[in-house]
Amino acid sequence: MDISEKIKELRKKTGLSQSKFSAKFGIPVRTLQQWEQGISAPPEYLVRMMAYIMQLEEDVQINDEEPIRGKHADGK
């Protein structure tokens, strides 16, 4: 699953509309739509913020670098 699919899945799991989800992170709805469609990717700091705020259970891979660890990485 790539980052665009993970973002879309995360948003749907939270039950938030694109408008509410994008407002939560201070981004335009169009930007979120582009991320979900795989047209562009979010900056790493926003992925980290999403992982922290939404308490992701799994690691998130943005690119070929080290994945951002979800909450299971530290046992919390």
MMTF fields as JSON, N, C-alpha, C and O atoms, coordinates in Angstrom:
{
  "mmtfVersion": "1.0.0",
  "mmtfProducer": "UNKNOWN",
  "numBonds": 303,
  "numAtoms": 304,
  "numGroups": 76,
  "numChains": 1,
  "numModels": 1,
  "chainsPerModel": [1],
  "groupsPerChain": [76],
  "chainIdList": ["A"],
  "bondAtomList": [4, 2, 8, 6, 12, 10, 16, 14, 20, 18, 24, 22, 28, 26, 32, 30, 36, 34, 40, 38, 44, 42, 48, 46, 52, 50, 56, 54, 60, 58, 64, 62, 68, 66, 72, 70, 76, 74, 80, 78, 84, 82, 88, 86, 92, 90, 96, 94, 100, 98, 104, 102, 108, 106, 112, 110, 116, 114, 120, 118, 124, 122, 128, 126, 132, 130, 136, 134, 140, 138, 144, 142, 148, 146, 152, 150, 156, 154, 160, 158, 164, 162, 168, 166, 172, 170, 176, 174, 180, 178, 184, 182, 188, 186, 192, 190, 196, 194, 200, 198, 204, 202, 208, 206, 212, 210, 216, 214, 220, 218, 224, 222, 228, 226, 232, 230, 236, 234, 240, 238, 244, 242, 248, 246, 252, 250, 256, 254, 260, 258, 264, 262, 268, 266, 272, 270, 276, 274, 280, 278, 284, 282, 288, 286, 292, 290, 296, 294, 300, 298],
  "bondOrderList": [1, 1, 1, 1, 1, 1, 1, 1, 1, 1, 1, 1, 1, 1, 1, 1, 1, 1, 1, 1, 1, 1, 1, 1, 1, 1, 1, 1, 1, 1, 1, 1, 1, 1, 1, 1, 1, 1, 1, 1, 1, 1, 1, 1, 1, 1, 1, 1, 1, 1, 1, 1, 1, 1, 1, 1, 1, 1, 1, 1, 1, 1, 1, 1, 1, 1, 1, 1, 1, 1, 1, 1, 1, 1, 1],
  "groupList": [{"groupName": "MET", "atomNameList": ["N", "CA", "C", "O"], "elementList": ["N", "C", "C", "O"], "formalChargeList": [0, 0, 0, 0], "bondAtomList": [1, 0, 2, 1, 3, 2], "bondOrderList": [1, 1, 2], "singleLetterCode": "M", "chemCompType": "L-PEPTIDE LINKING"}, {"groupName": "ASP", "atomNameList": ["N", "CA", "C", "O"], "elementList": ["N", "C", "C", "O"], "formalChargeList": [0, 0, 0, 0], "bondAtomList": [1, 0, 2, 1, 3, 2], "bondOrderList": [1, 1, 2], "singleLetterCode": "D", "chemCompType": "L-PEPTIDE LINKING"}, {"groupName": "ILE", "atomNameList": ["N", "CA", "C", "O"], "elementList": ["N", "C", "C", "O"], "formalChargeList": [0, 0, 0, 0], "bondAtomList": [1, 0, 2, 1, 3, 2], "bondOrderList": [1, 1, 2], "singleLetterCode": "I", "chemCompType": "L-PEPTIDE LINKING"}, {"groupName": "SER", "atomNameList": ["N", "CA", "C", "O"], "elementList": ["N", "C", "C", "O"], "formalChargeList": [0, 0, 0, 0], "bondAtomList": [1, 0, 2, 1, 3, 2], "bondOrderList": [1, 1, 2], "singleLetterCode": "S", "chemCompType": "L-PEPTIDE LINKING"}, {"groupName": "GLU", "atomNameList": ["N", "CA", "C", "O"], "elementList": ["N", "C", "C", "O"], "formalChargeList": [0, 0, 0, 0], "bondAtomList": [1, 0, 2, 1, 3, 2], "bondOrderList": [1, 1, 2], "singleLetterCode": "E", "chemCompType": "L-PEPTIDE LINKING"}, {"groupName": "LYS", "atomNameList": ["N", "CA", "C", "O"], "elementList": ["N", "C", "C", "O"], "formalChargeList": [0, 0, 0, 0], "bondAtomList": [1, 0, 2, 1, 3, 2], "bondOrderList": [1, 1, 2], "singleLetterCode": "K", "chemCompType": "L-PEPTIDE LINKING"}, {"groupName": "LEU", "atomNameList": ["N", "CA", "C", "O"], "elementList": ["N", "C", "C", "O"], "formalChargeList": [0, 0, 0, 0], "bondAtomList": [1, 0, 2, 1, 3, 2], "bondOrderList": [1, 1, 2], "singleLetterCode": "L", "chemCompType": "L-PEPTIDE LINKING"}, {"groupName": "ARG", "atomNameList": ["N", "CA", "C", "O"], "elementList": ["N", "C", "C", "O"], "formalChargeList": [0, 0, 0, 0], "bondAtomList": [1, 0, 2, 1, 3, 2], "bondOrderList": [1, 1, 2], "singleLetterCode": "R", "chemCompType": "L-PEPTIDE LINKING"}, {"groupName": "THR", "atomNameList": ["N", "CA", "C", "O"], "elementList": ["N", "C", "C", "O"], "formalChargeList": [0, 0, 0, 0], "bondAtomList": [1, 0, 2, 1, 3, 2], "bondOrderList": [1, 1, 2], "singleLetterCode": "T", "chemCompType": "L-PEPTIDE LINKING"}, {"groupName": "GLY", "atomNameList": ["N", "CA", "C", "O"], "elementList": ["N", "C", "C", "O"], "formalChargeList": [0, 0, 0, 0], "bondAtomList": [1, 0, 2, 1, 3, 2], "bondOrderList": [1, 1, 2], "singleLetterCode": "G", "chemCompType": "PEPTIDE LINKING"}, {"groupName": "GLN", "atomNameList": ["N", "CA", "C", "O"], "elementList": ["N", "C", "C", "O"], "formalChargeList": [0, 0, 0, 0], "bondAtomList": [1, 0, 2, 1, 3, 2], "bondOrderList": [1, 1, 2], "singleLetterCode": "Q", "chemCompType": "L-PEPTIDE LINKING"}, {"groupName": "PHE", "atomNameList": ["N", "CA", "C", "O"], "elementList": ["N", "C", "C", "O"], "formalChargeList": [0, 0, 0, 0], "bondAtomList": [1, 0, 2, 1, 3, 2], "bondOrderList": [1, 1, 2], "singleLetterCode": "F", "chemCompType": "L-PEPTIDE LINKING"}, {"groupName": "ALA", "atomNameList": ["N", "CA", "C", "O"], "elementList": ["N", "C", "C", "O"], "formalChargeList": [0, 0, 0, 0], "bondAtomList": [1, 0, 2, 1, 3, 2], "bondOrderList": [1, 1, 2], "singleLetterCode": "A", "chemCompType": "L-PEPTIDE LINKING"}, {"groupName": "PRO", "atomNameList": ["N", "CA", "C", "O"], "elementList": ["N", "C", "C", "O"], "formalChargeList": [0, 0, 0, 0], "bondAtomList": [1, 0, 2, 1, 3, 2], "bondOrderList": [1, 1, 2], "singleLetterCode": "P", "chemCompType": "L-PEPTIDE LINKING"}, {"groupName": "VAL", "atomNameList": ["N", "CA", "C", "O"], "elementList": ["N", "C", "C", "O"], "formalChargeList": [0, 0, 0, 0], "bondAtomList": [1, 0, 2, 1, 3, 2], "bondOrderList": [1, 1, 2], "singleLetterCode": "V", "chemCompType": "L-PEPTIDE LINKING"}, {"groupName": "TRP", "atomNameList": ["N", "CA", "C", "O"], "elementList": ["N", "C", "C", "O"], "formalChargeList": [0, 0, 0, 0], "bondAtomList": [1, 0, 2, 1, 3, 2], "bondOrderList": [1, 1, 2], "singleLetterCode": "W", "chemCompType": "L-PEPTIDE LINKING"}, {"groupName": "TYR", "atomNameList": ["N", "CA", "C", "O"], "elementList": ["N", "C", "C", "O"], "formalChargeList": [0, 0, 0, 0], "bondAtomList": [1, 0, 2, 1, 3, 2], "bondOrderList": [1, 1, 2], "singleLetterCode": "Y", "chemCompType": "L-PEPTIDE LINKING"}, {"groupName": "ASN", "atomNameList": ["N", "CA", "C", "O"], "elementList": ["N", "C", "C", "O"], "formalChargeList": [0, 0, 0, 0], "bondAtomList": [1, 0, 2, 1, 3, 2], "bondOrderList": [1, 1, 2], "singleLetterCode": "N", "chemCompType": "L-PEPTIDE LINKING"}, {"groupName": "HIS", "atomNameList": ["N", "CA", "C", "O"], "elementList": ["N", "C", "C", "O"], "formalChargeList": [0, 0, 0, 0], "bondAtomList": [1, 0, 2, 1, 3, 2], "bondOrderList": [1, 1, 2], "singleLetterCode": "H", "chemCompType": "L-PEPTIDE LINKING"}],
  "groupTypeList": [0, 1, 2, 3, 4, 5, 2, 5, 4, 6, 7, 5, 5, 8, 9, 6, 3, 10, 3, 5, 11, 3, 12, 5, 11, 9, 2, 13, 14, 7, 8, 6, 10, 10, 15, 4, 10, 9, 2, 3, 12, 13, 13, 4, 16, 6, 14, 7, 0, 0, 12, 16, 2, 0, 10, 6, 4, 4, 1, 14, 10, 2, 17, 1, 4, 4, 13, 2, 7, 9, 5, 18, 12, 1, 9, 5],
  "groupIdList": [1, 2, 3, 4, 5, 6, 7, 8, 9, 10, 11, 12, 13, 14, 15, 16, 17, 18, 19, 20, 21, 22, 23, 24, 25, 26, 27, 28, 29, 30, 31, 32, 33, 34, 35, 36, 37, 38, 39, 40, 41, 42, 43, 44, 45, 46, 47, 48, 49, 50, 51, 52, 53, 54, 55, 56, 57, 58, 59, 60, 61, 62, 63, 64, 65, 66, 67, 68, 69, 70, 71, 72, 73, 74, 75, 76],
  "secStructList": [7, 7, 2, 2, 2, 2, 2, 2, 2, 2, 2, 2, 2, 2, 6, 7, 7, 2, 2, 2, 2, 2, 2, 2, 2, 6, 7, 7, 2, 2, 2, 2, 2, 2, 2, 2, 2, 6, 1, 1, 7, 7, 7, 2, 2, 2, 2, 2, 2, 2, 2, 2, 2, 2, 6, 7, 1, 1, 7, 5, 7, 7, 1, 1, 1, 7, 7, 5, 7, 7, 4, 4, 4, 4, 6, 7],
  "xCoordList": [0.855, 0.0, 0.895, 1.779, 0.659, 1.488, 0.894, -0.18, 1.613, 1.221, -0.152, -0.914, -0.473, -1.781, -2.916, -3.931, -2.742, -3.761, -3.868, -4.963, -2.725, -2.728, -3.445, -4.194, -3.207, -3.864, -5.374, -6.149, -5.776, -7.21, -7.848, -8.935, -7.169, -7.681, -7.771, -8.758, -6.737, -6.726, -7.896, -8.595, -8.104, -9.206, -10.548, -11.411, -10.71, -11.977, -12.174, -13.294, -11.092, -11.188, -11.617, -12.324, -11.184, -11.552, -12.976, -13.549, -13.548, -14.905, -15.004, -16.094, -13.861, -13.852, -13.992, -13.482, -14.684, -14.76, -13.402, -12.562, -13.199, -11.952, -11.816, -10.723, -12.912, -12.898, -12.477, -11.637, -13.052, -12.728, -11.325, -10.615, -10.922, -9.588, -8.529, -7.548, -8.73, -7.746, -7.694, -6.62, -8.836, -8.855, -8.082, -7.409, -8.172, -7.46, -5.948, -5.25, -5.456, -4.015, -3.63, -2.467, -4.597, -4.306, -3.866, -3.008, -4.455, -4.107, -5.365, -6.472, -5.204, -6.365, -6.937, -6.199, -8.241, -8.894, -8.263, -8.043, -7.976, -7.385, -6.044, -5.732, -5.272, -3.99, -4.223, -3.543, -5.176, -5.507, -5.973, -5.586, -6.792, -7.268, -6.096, -6.079, -5.129, -3.95, -3.134, -2.597, -3.034, -2.322, -3.044, -2.42, -4.362, -5.142, -5.136, -5.271, -4.983, -4.946, -3.531, -3.343, -2.548, -1.169, -0.527, 0.528, -1.147, -0.606, 0.603, 1.583, 0.526, 1.644, 1.675, 0.758, 2.724, 2.883, 3.046, 3.586, 2.583, 2.718, 4.166, 4.936, 4.53, 5.867, 5.979, 4.984, 7.191, 7.415, 6.878, 6.334, 7.025, 6.56, 5.051, 4.582, 4.287, 2.844, 2.507, 1.559, 3.261, 3.031, 3.32, 2.584, 4.389, 4.706, 3.585, 3.21, 3.061, 1.977, 0.732, 0.076, 0.413, -0.739, -0.55, -1.467, 0.65, 0.939, 0.785, 0.251, 1.248, 1.162, -0.283, -0.785, -0.934, -2.289, -3.267, -4.116, -3.143, -4.082, -3.623, -4.326, -2.449, -1.897, -1.92, -2.552, -1.216, -1.16, -0.604, 0.325, -1.168, -0.751, 0.428, 1.132, 0.648, 1.689, 2.669, 2.414, 3.781, 4.784, 4.293, 3.522, 4.746, 4.382, 5.653, 6.594, 5.675, 6.827, 6.53, 5.596, 7.305, 7.089, 7.874, 7.357, 9.109, 9.974, 10.9, 10.533, 12.074, 12.989, 13.75, 14.55, 13.502, 14.204, 13.539, 12.569, 14.056, 13.533, 12.065, 11.705, 11.207, 9.79, 9.558, 10.336, 8.479, 8.046, 7.335, 6.402, 7.763, 7.245, 5.888, 5.679, 4.977, 3.663, 3.766, 4.863, 2.65, 2.696, 3.163, 3.573, 3.117, 3.574, 5.088, 5.61, 5.797, 7.26, 7.83, 8.869, 7.153, 7.66, 6.82, 7.012, 5.893, 5.108, 3.962, 3.326, 3.682, 2.603, 1.32, 0.299],
  "yCoordList": [-1.179, 0.0, 1.235, 1.371, 2.125, 3.326, 4.434, 4.278, 5.551, 6.624, 7.196, 7.562, 7.275, 7.826, 6.941, 7.443, 5.641, 4.709, 4.767, 4.688, 4.905, 4.966, 6.221, 6.173, 7.343, 8.583, 8.464, 8.839, 7.943, 7.79, 6.829, 7.091, 5.721, 4.748, 5.365, 5.173, 6.106, 6.761, 7.728, 7.743, 8.529, 9.493, 8.78, 9.2, 7.707, 6.971, 6.304, 6.257, 5.789, 5.168, 6.175, 5.832, 7.419, 8.449, 8.934, 9.588, 8.611, 9.047, 10.508, 11.08, 11.112, 12.528, 12.705, 11.903, 13.757, 14.114, 14.683, 14.989, 14.817, 15.424, 16.837, 17.262, 17.548, 18.92, 18.983, 19.803, 18.125, 18.137, 17.61, 18.134, 16.572, 16.009, 17.036, 17.227, 17.697, 18.689, 19.871, 20.416, 20.268, 21.369, 21.0, 21.849, 19.745, 19.279, 19.481, 19.742, 19.355, 19.482, 20.795, 20.996, 21.686, 23.011, 23.009, 23.796, 22.127, 22.055, 22.255, 21.981, 22.73, 22.856, 21.483, 20.501, 21.42, 20.168, 19.63, 18.426, 20.511, 20.082, 19.375, 18.41, 19.835, 19.191, 17.774, 16.842, 17.607, 16.274, 15.376, 14.209, 15.906, 15.126, 14.655, 13.514, 15.527, 15.161, 14.083, 13.19, 14.154, 13.115, 11.787, 10.757, 11.809, 10.572, 9.956, 8.741, 10.777, 10.289, 9.907, 9.377, 10.17, 9.845, 10.834, 10.55, 11.991, 13.023, 13.681, 14.002, 13.876, 14.426, 13.719, 12.972, 13.958, 13.309, 14.38, 15.454, 14.089, 15.058, 15.156, 14.206, 16.314, 16.429, 15.515, 15.195, 15.111, 14.161, 14.665, 13.885, 15.967, 16.473, 16.282, 16.037, 16.39, 16.176, 14.706, 14.373, 13.83, 12.401, 12.047, 11.276, 12.609, 12.371, 12.896, 12.252, 14.07, 14.649, 13.762, 13.514, 13.289, 12.398, 11.124, 10.663, 10.565, 9.333, 9.553, 8.698, 10.682, 10.983, 11.257, 10.654, 12.159, 12.549, 11.396, 11.181, 10.664, 9.579, 8.256, 7.25, 8.257, 7.073, 5.856, 4.841, 5.992, 4.904, 3.642, 3.694, 2.531, 1.235, 0.657, -0.218, 1.135, 0.552, 1.615, 2.812, 1.171, 2.084, 2.71, 2.101, 3.924, 4.622, 4.867, 5.492, 4.375, 4.535, 5.662, 5.557, 6.734, 7.859, 7.662, 7.869, 7.265, 7.082, 5.911, 5.016, 5.901, 4.781, 4.859, 3.978, 5.903, 6.068, 5.248, 4.532, 5.358, 4.654, 5.005, 6.179, 4.023, 4.328, 5.081, 4.976, 5.834, 6.503, 5.453, 4.805, 5.284, 4.212, 4.557, 5.659, 3.611, 3.76, 3.535, 3.339, 3.56, 3.495, 2.15, 2.07, 1.093, -0.206, -0.26, -1.134, 0.66, 0.628, 0.816, 0.245, 1.616, 1.831, 1.109, 1.31, 0.272, -0.53, 0.188, -0.375, 1.413, 2.178, 2.028, 2.6],
  "zCoordList": [0.0, 0.0, 0.0, 0.845, -0.948, -1.0, -0.126, 0.456, -0.047, 0.864, 0.513, 1.407, -0.778, -1.156, -0.643, -0.16, -0.747, -0.254, 1.265, 1.82, 1.933, 3.397, 3.897, 4.873, 3.215, 3.629, 3.446, 4.325, 2.306, 2.04, 3.044, 3.56, 3.315, 4.282, 5.674, 6.384, 6.057, 7.362, 7.484, 8.497, 6.456, 6.489, 6.624, 7.395, 5.874, 5.934, 7.294, 7.803, 7.885, 9.213, 10.271, 11.22, 10.1, 11.072, 10.867, 11.739, 9.704, 9.41, 9.014, 8.993, 8.699, 8.335, 6.828, 6.045, 6.439, 5.025, 4.606, 5.452, 3.312, 2.847, 3.403, 3.777, 3.455, 3.957, 5.425, 5.795, 6.253, 7.686, 7.952, 8.81, 7.217, 7.396, 7.006, 7.724, 5.865, 5.423, 6.389, 6.64, 6.928, 7.895, 9.154, 9.74, 9.57, 10.763, 10.623, 11.603, 9.384, 9.149, 8.479, 8.128, 8.3, 7.76, 6.309, 5.909, 5.526, 4.105, 3.263, 3.728, 2.03, 1.148, 0.784, 0.699, 0.572, 0.183, -1.099, -1.227, -2.035, -3.315, -3.09, -3.788, -2.147, -1.838, -1.339, -1.77, -0.437, 0.069, -1.067, -1.136, -1.951, -3.091, -3.952, -4.413, -4.165, -4.961, -4.259, -4.915, -2.944, -2.199, -2.333, -2.587, -2.162, -2.225, -3.621, -3.762, -4.643, -6.018, -6.454, -7.549, -5.614, -5.951, -6.904, -7.47, -7.09, -7.978, -7.33, -8.002, -6.038, -5.276, -3.929, -3.585, -3.183, -1.876, -0.801, -1.065, 0.396, 1.484, 1.945, 1.808, 2.494, 3.072, 4.293, 4.945, 4.579, 5.671, 7.004, 7.786, 7.274, 8.571, 8.737, 9.848, 7.645, 7.75, 7.932, 8.644, 7.304, 7.503, 8.959, 9.575, 9.501, 10.916, 11.82, 12.799, 11.477, 12.262, 12.184, 13.196, 10.988, 10.828, 11.642, 12.322, 11.562, 12.292, 13.795, 14.502, 14.271, 15.698, 16.122, 17.071, 15.419, 15.797, 15.656, 16.52, 14.572, 14.312, 14.921, 14.828, 15.542, 16.2, 15.285, 15.576, 14.18, 13.209, 13.842, 14.648, 13.477, 13.999, 13.229, 13.735, 12.015, 11.184, 10.728, 10.861, 10.194, 9.681, 8.378, 7.637, 8.111, 6.884, 6.088, 6.579, 4.869, 3.987, 3.01, 2.215, 3.054, 2.15, 0.865, -0.233, 1.011, -0.146, 0.153, 0.915, -0.424, -0.216, 1.107, 1.42, 1.87, 3.135, 4.238, 3.992, 5.421, 6.598, 6.815, 6.735, 7.088, 7.307, 8.613, 9.561, 8.634, 9.856, 10.692, 10.217, 11.912, 12.755, 13.343, 13.85, 13.271, 13.886, 15.38, 15.903, 16.067, 17.529, 18.061, 19.219, 17.264, 17.752, 17.902, 18.594, 17.264, 17.274, 18.676, 19.006, 19.502, 20.856, 21.907, 23.106, 21.455, 22.378, 23.053, 23.944, 22.653, 23.285, 22.51, 22.89]
}
